[in-house]
């Protein structure tokens, strides 16, 4: 039993990296008062651009850079249309997701002649770190570099948001944008910056998906961008909460993968476990927030 839980936890840590990166990106936009439902599309663009970049440049670093820049460009377009052209944030977010789903298939066909799964036999792999300690410390050693980077970048996000002037102002936009505007500062600029940071993190999240697999599958994100958005709210819009929520969802997916080989249950039901947990989590969060507001109202 303990061995199984350890294996599930090890698998969950690897699965968690893309979710954590995307959720951290979503945290920036959420704290700035701008709901980013385009995390799915940003991850998908990052996943395709990064693996294509590694294939053509034969460099992990350049491939990651191409993936991140591609995702950031899409987030800039999204921010410009939403903030400066006053488009509806939900419509533009959905449009970004649909655009990403279509453009990756089109580019896949034109670049590799395949609209389906693309495998790269000679693709460079993400390097694993601390492999010498993997047997002694399986929960913290032996993972690929982006797994560790996801935690490092979460800490960097915490520092940026809570220990810098920029972070205070960005959170101020989401709390009371008129107060920030009264200081002669532009709320749109901070929300635009939040979108760019969201694209950076989501792009890395997509890269963690495709480069870890060493292949690209159409819609490889499979709803992880939406789950990352749920993790932002379930984590109470706090970095440590997002870390815990991302691990819970990742553990659910790891358990789903394990159950497919251990139980004689239709795989469709088992594959739905992470999404069912996401649904129940957002329902729980909504009920909790409603009761919290009622209590605060009664106190007032």
C-alpha positions in Angstrom: 0.0 0.0 0.0 2.8 2.4 1.0 4.7 1.4 -2.1 1.7 2.2 -4.3 1.1 5.5 -2.7 4.8 6.4 -3.2 4.6 5.5 -6.9 1.4 7.5 -7.3 2.9 10.5 -5.6 6.1 10.3 -7.7 3.9 10.2 -10.9 1.7 13.1 -9.5 4.8 15.3 -9.1 5.6 14.9 -12.7 2.0 15.4 -13.9 1.8 18.5 -11.6 4.4 20.5 -13.4 2.3 21.7 -16.4 -0.7 22.4 -14.1 1.3 24.3 -11.6 3.0 26.5 -14.3 -0.4 27.3 -16.0 -2.1 27.9 -12.7 0.7 30.3 -11.6 0.2 32.2 -14.9 -3.5 32.3 -14.2 -2.8 33.7 -10.8 -1.3 36.9 -12.3 -4.3 37.7 -14.4 -6.8 36.7 -11.7 -5.1 39.0 -9.1 -5.2 41.8 -11.6 -8.9 41.5 -11.9 -8.9 39.8 -15.3 -10.2 36.2 -15.7 -8.0 34.3 -18.1 -9.9 31.4 -19.7 -7.4 31.2 -22.5 -4.9 29.1 -20.4 -5.8 26.0 -22.4 -5.0 27.7 -25.7 -1.8 29.3 -24.4 -0.6 25.9 -23.1 -1.4 24.3 -26.5 0.5 26.9 -28.5 3.5 26.5 -26.1 3.4 22.7 -26.4 3.5 22.7 -30.2 5.9 25.6 -30.7 8.4 24.3 -28.1 8.6 20.7 -29.5 8.8 22.0 -33.1 11.5 24.5 -31.9 13.5 21.7 -30.3 13.2 19.6 -33.5 14.3 22.3 -35.9 17.0 23.9 -33.7 18.2 20.7 -31.9 18.4 22.7 -28.7 16.2 22.3 -25.6 16.8 25.9 -24.5 15.9 27.4 -27.9 12.9 25.2 -28.2 11.7 26.4 -24.8 12.3 30.0 -25.8 10.3 29.6 -29.0 7.4 27.9 -27.1 7.3 30.7 -24.5 7.6 33.5 -27.0 4.7 32.0 -29.1 2.5 31.7 -26.1 3.4 35.2 -25.0 2.5 36.6 -28.4 -0.9 35.0 -28.3 -1.4 36.4 -24.8 -0.5 39.9 -26.0 -3.0 39.7 -28.8 -5.6 38.5 -26.3 -4.8 41.4 -23.9 -4.8 44.0 -26.6 -8.2 42.9 -28.0 -9.7 42.7 -24.5 -8.2 45.8 -22.8 -7.9 48.3 -25.7 -10.6 47.2 -28.1 -13.0 46.5 -25.2 -13.9 43.0 -26.4 -15.6 40.6 -24.1 -13.1 38.7 -22.1 -15.0 35.4 -22.3 -15.4 35.6 -26.1 -11.8 36.5 -26.7 -10.6 33.7 -24.3 -12.7 31.1 -26.1 -11.6 32.4 -29.4 -7.9 32.1 -28.3 -8.6 28.4 -27.3 -10.3 27.6 -30.6 -7.5 29.4 -32.6 -4.8 27.4 -30.8 -6.6 24.2 -31.4 -6.9 24.9 -35.1 -3.5 26.6 -35.8 -1.5 23.8 -34.2 -3.2 21.2 -36.4 -2.6 23.3 -39.5 1.0 24.0 -38.7 1.5 20.3 -37.9 0.3 19.3 -41.3 2.4 21.9 -43.2 5.6 21.3 -41.2 5.4 17.6 -40.6 2.8 16.3 -43.1 0.7 14.9 -40.3 -2.6 16.0 -38.7 -2.4 13.4 -36.0 0.2 12.3 -33.5 3.7 13.5 -34.3 6.6 11.5 -32.8 10.3 12.6 -32.9 12.7 9.7 -32.7 15.8 11.8 -32.4 14.4 14.6 -30.3 16.5 15.8 -27.4 15.0 14.9 -24.0 14.5 17.1 -21.0 17.4 16.4 -18.6 16.6 14.8 -15.3 18.1 16.3 -12.2 19.5 14.7 -9.0 19.1 11.2 -10.4 21.7 9.9 -8.0 19.3 10.5 -5.1 16.2 9.1 -6.8 16.3 5.8 -4.9 16.8 7.4 -1.5 14.4 10.4 -2.0 12.0 9.4 -4.8 9.6 12.3 -4.0 12.1 15.0 -4.5 14.8 13.7 -6.8 15.0 12.3 -10.4 12.5 14.6 -12.1 13.0 16.5 -15.3 14.2 20.1 -15.2 10.8 21.7 -15.8 9.3 20.0 -12.7 11.8 21.8 -10.5 11.5 24.9 -12.5 7.7 25.0 -11.9 8.3 25.2 -8.2 11.1 27.8 -8.5 8.9 29.9 -10.7 6.1 29.6 -8.2 8.4 31.0 -5.6 9.5 33.7 -8.0 5.8 34.6 -8.6 5.3 34.9 -4.9 8.2 37.3 -4.5 7.1 39.3 -7.5 3.5 39.6 -6.3 4.0 40.2 -2.6 7.5 41.6 -2.2 7.8 44.1 -5.0 6.2 47.4 -5.9 5.0 46.0 -9.2 3.2 43.2 -7.4 1.5 45.5 -5.0 0.2 47.6 -7.8 -0.8 44.6 -9.9 -2.9 43.3 -7.0 -4.2 46.8 -6.4 -5.6 46.8 -9.9 -7.7 43.8 -9.1 -8.7 45.1 -5.7 -9.5 48.7 -6.6 -8.4 49.9 -10.0 -9.7 53.5 -9.4 -7.3 53.9 -6.5 -4.4 53.0 -8.8 -5.7 55.3 -11.5 -5.9 58.1 -9.0 -2.1 57.8 -8.6 -1.6 58.4 -12.3 -1.0 54.8 -13.1 -2.7 52.9 -15.9 -4.6 49.8 -14.8 -4.5 48.5 -18.4 -0.7 48.4 -18.4 -0.6 46.2 -15.3 -3.3 43.9 -16.6 -1.4 43.7 -19.9 1.7 42.8 -18.0 -0.2 40.2 -16.1 -1.4 38.6 -19.4 2.1 38.5 -20.7 3.3 36.8 -17.6 0.4 34.4 -17.8 1.5 33.6 -21.4 5.1 33.0 -20.2 4.1 30.5 -17.5 1.4 28.8 -19.6 3.8 28.4 -22.5 6.3 26.6 -20.2 3.4 24.5 -18.9 2.7 23.4 -22.5 6.3 22.7 -23.1 6.5 20.5 -20.1 3.7 18.4 -21.5 5.0 17.9 -25.1 8.8 17.7 -24.3 8.3 15.2 -21.5 6.3 12.9 -23.9 8.7 13.6 -26.8 5.7 13.9 -29.1 2.8 16.1 -30.0 -0.8 15.1 -30.0 -3.7 17.3 -31.2 -5.2 19.0 -28.1 -2.5 17.5 -26.0 -3.5 19.7 -23.1 -6.8 17.8 -22.8 -8.5 20.3 -20.5 -5.5 21.0 -18.3 -5.7 24.7 -18.9 -9.3 24.6 -17.4 -8.1 22.5 -14.5 -5.3 25.0 -13.9 -7.9 27.8 -13.7 -9.9 25.8 -11.2 -6.7 25.3 -9.2 -6.3 29.1 -8.9 -9.7 29.4 -7.2 -9.5 26.2 -5.2 -6.1 27.5 -4.0 -7.7 30.7 -2.7 -5.6 32.7 -5.2 -2.5 32.1 -3.2 0.7 30.5 -4.4 0.8 27.8 -1.6 -2.8 27.0 -2.2 -2.2 26.7 -5.9 0.6 24.3 -5.2 -1.6 22.1 -3.1 -4.5 22.2 -5.5 -2.3 21.3 -8.5 -0.9 18.4 -6.6 -4.4 17.1 -5.7 -5.5 17.2 -9.4 -2.2 15.6 -10.5 -2.6 12.9 -7.9 -6.1 12.2 -9.2 -4.8 11.9 -12.8 -2.0 9.6 -11.5 -4.6 7.4 -9.7 -6.7 7.4 -12.9 -3.7 6.1 -14.9 -2.9 3.5 -12.2 -6.6 2.3 -12.0 -6.8 1.6 -15.7 -4.2 -1.2 -15.3 -5.4 -2.4 -11.8 -9.2 -2.4 -12.1 -11.5 -4.0 -14.6 -13.5 -0.8 -15.0 -14.2 0.9 -18.4 -11.3 3.3 -19.0 -13.7 6.1 -19.9 -14.9 6.3 -16.4 -11.4 6.2 -15.0 -10.1 8.9 -17.3 -13.0 11.1 -16.1 -11.7 11.1 -12.5 -9.6 14.3 -12.7 -12.3 16.2 -14.4 -15.0 15.0 -12.0 -12.8 16.1 -9.1 -12.4 19.5 -10.8 -16.2 19.8 -11.1 -16.7 18.9 -7.5 -13.9 21.3 -6.4 -15.4 24.3 -8.2 -18.8 23.5 -6.7 -17.3 23.2 -3.2 -15.5 26.5 -3.8 -18.7 28.2 -4.9 -20.6 27.0 -1.9 -17.8 28.0 0.4 -17.6 31.5 -1.0 -21.3 32.0 -0.9 -21.5 31.0 2.8 -18.5 33.1 3.6 -20.2 36.2 2.0 -23.4 35.5 3.9 -21.5 35.3 7.2 -19.7 38.6 6.5 -23.0 40.2 5.5 -24.6 39.1 8.8 -21.7 40.5 10.8 -22.0 43.9 9.0 
